[in-house]
Amino acid sequence: MATYRIRQAAELLGVSDDTLRRWADSGRLSTMTQGSRQVVEGRVLAVLAQEIAESGDRPEPGPVVSASARNRFVGLVTRVVRDTVMAQVEIQAGPHRVVSLLSREAADELELEPGVLAIATVKSTNVGIELPEKP
């Protein structure tokens, strides 16, 4: 079972440590103690990440201070569907839901399951652009 310290969990959700502790105190998020540290179970954190993304209750991102050639989405695995050859893995990375198709062997080797911290890297030669209707 993957667990995350309060600071790690707060970073993954894009909130402050204090906000996460308030959510734990109010019952919005269940925590447990490992040794002397308060931690959040990965599966619980993944569910909360999805709820926040769906509700729009998230902070706006700050300015970009650095970037790489690849797009990296750090988040929590929220769903893994395996068949005999392939696996579909969903990651909630802040407000972004990233879905990846990979071999079942790779998903098994990476031990992917809901609550696991993962990084989705995206490199694409085709990017679609859409414009919303003008008011």
Phi, psi and omega in degrees: 000122178284137175229156183227138174294161183305315181298315179298315181298317179298317179298318180295327180271350180076031178233172179280162176303318181298319178299316181296320178295321177296319178297322178293316180296326182275352179094001179292333182223128178270139179235171175216172182251131173239113187066240178252008184254143174275129182228164178242132177292139183303318180297320179295318180294321179297319179297315179296321179300319178293317179299316180297317180297319181288327184277341185079007182275073182213154178287154175286144179291150178279183179292151179284127179253341174199158180208161177245174178294331179258152174273125180242127179245105179273128181194193182249136174294128180250340182201140174224123177243119182248142166238201185288333184243320188242165175222143174250123184241129177251135178236133173262109181246090186062231180279358186259132174257119182249129179244131180233140172253126179215171181294150177299322180302316180295316179298320178293316180297323179280353181054046182285131177201160180306134179099350180279136175287131182215162177237121175268125176253134184239125174224118186222144175266348179238120177231123179273144178237133178235150176246135177286161177297137181283141181293000000 
